[in-house]
Amino acid sequence: MLALAGCGYHVAGRATQLPTYVHTIAIPTFINQTQSYHIETTLTQAVVREFNSRTNYRIVSDPKGADAVLYGSVLTTQLAPVTYDSQTGRASSALVTVSMKVRLVGRDGRVIYENQNYIFREQYQISSQLSSFFEEEGPALDRLSRDFARTLVSNVLEAF
């Protein structure tokens, strides 16, 4: 029994690779290097919500006094039609693609985690009826932001 207790077995998703001195993480608003309005705020807020819901770290926006700072940049956004309506020739669905980079830096300046190449995609339908038109790009970006935040927090905690 004692040999089995020390075998290193653990529940997946519970391991954290952050240094023990990290108790407070600052997440300033990501930098937007694109022409997409407000996308940096949407992505930052999703990451903050995910850290708050999945971890016991205190999340702040000001890097002063934080044990680590998570910097993020939105590098590119692309919107491309995916399918077309055969009768009108208009796009009926589109794909939004966002690329980002993030870096978690400890208070000593050491990089704890870094990924220069996050790419996330989300497809959405484009309404063909002007009377019932509802823009789906915003909700698609919200879904994309939540997916990004879940992936990022998992990667940071498990050091992938």
Helices and strands as residue ranges (DSSP letters): H 2-5, E 24-26, E 31-32, H 39-54, E 58-60, E 68-84, E 91-106, E 111-125, H 137-158
